[in-house]
């Protein structure tokens, strides 16, 4: 068997067991371990498949650090795909184990609609979506403005490469959009990274999230 993890002693193997379920009923099982593998993995996968017919993916998240952060830096598929296909606001996106994606899908769609309502877009605006996660608000914004710039730090917090590719392809398919894979403080106009000042800046969540710098959005030309 796999001994449960003891945070105080930094001993034991199994730290967390997580699941994701998409709108179509398919699911992902995530095993967070204090190591590189789990014993009798094939038997575990077989039992998981029997218990959950919609299972499409089993992910092993390696977290060997002394930390209360749940997922580790390495997340690999030991069976099935490395992502689920999820649908939100009419968009299909690939959601991986570390992707930031709202748990309550219905509420997330209401949140997106409210963000669009507050933005009061006319179709001519340039918009920045800070801390865009896997694009749950960035993508709906792209339908209603001239351009949208999604800004996210990739390998530390939110989505894995597969999610980045999915969002990027969808944005570039519609209009000349961009997904900026940078920390928010790196996008300051004075550094020349972003050549065009937006009229609207959208932030999902509390403005005290890690990496938030008010100076980033204190730029002439931003209206709201």
Order of alpha helices (4+ residues) and beta strands (2+ residues): beta-beta-alpha-beta-beta-beta-beta-alpha-beta-alpha-beta-alpha-beta-beta
